[in-house]
Amino acid sequence: MCEPLTLDGVRAAVAELLYQEPSAVDDGADLLAEGLDSVRILSLVERWRQNGAQVSFLELAERPTVAAWWLLLSARLPGDDRG
């Protein structure tokens, strides 16, 4: 079973791919400028889809910040009734 998605979990996943501590990741920083590449974004898409959040590579690439990703992911979690 997959762990539920949380903001801290999203930050930790990004930090792992950037070889940083989660506390070093700025939620508003442009992750592409920080060194996150398309292959790593694709790995995050797959990870989060396995957790039930239906997101696409393009959606993440258009807004490459932890804060924007969390807004998108949290709205798409299973059991969310917002649409």
Buried (B, 14 or more C-beta within 10 A) or exposed (E): EEEEBEBEBBBBBBBBBBEBEBEEBEBEBEBEEBEBEEEBBEEBBEBBBEBBBEBEEEBBBEEBBBBBBBEBBBEBBEEEEEE
